[in-house]
Each structure stands twice: as C-alpha cells, then as structure tokens.
C-alpha cells in the first residue's frame, strides 16, 4: 500500500522595511534590543519594536 504524498508546505514572510533598518542600525545596542523584542513575538508588532529601538 502506498502512503499518500505529503502536502507541500509553503512558508513565506513579509519583513517590514523599518524592521530591517532598525536591525541594521550602527548602534549595536539598538539592534540587539529590536532583535530581543522580535524573538518574543508570534506576530511582528512594529510599535513594540520601535519602543525597544528607542530603549523604552
């Protein structure tokens, strides 16, 4: 008996430009805060990332 073929799974993400800019900031502490905040998210929350970027 043959097993059914696995369904193809497509995964893609849209990365907001502002997030890329914050992660590439020359100030490593700002970029690290943004990354730390982002890693806790299931959905990207730009307002929260901006607060992390500003050190709030």
N, C-alpha and C positions, 0 to 999 in steps of 0.2 A: 504494500500500500504506500502510495506516495504522500508525503506531507504537503500541505498547501504552501505555496510560495509565500515568504514573508512580505508583508506590505512595505513598500518604500516609504521611508520617513524623511520628510523634508524639513530642515531646520534652517531658519534664516533670522537675522536680526537687523533692525534698523538702529544705527548708532547716531544719536543727535550730534551735530557738529559742535555744539557748545561743550558737550562732554569730552569730545576728543581734544578740544582746545584746552580745557581745564587739566586733562590728564597729561598734556604735553607742556604744561607751564614750566618755565625755567626755575621757578621756586619749587623745589622737590617736596617741601612740606605741604604745600597746597595740593600738589598732585597726589601725594600719599593720602591726604585726608579724603579727597574725592574717591580714590580707589577703595579705601576702607569703607566709606559710606555706601558705595555702589555694591560692594560684595555682600552687604547685608540685605539687599533689595531683591524682591522677586520681579518687580516692575520698576523701570527706571523713573525716578522722581527728580526732575530737574531742579525744582525749588530746593529740595533737601541737599542735592549735590552742590548747588550754589552756596548754600549756608555752610557746608563743610569746607568749600573752597575759600570762603571768606573767614573761616575759623570761628564761626558762631556756634 
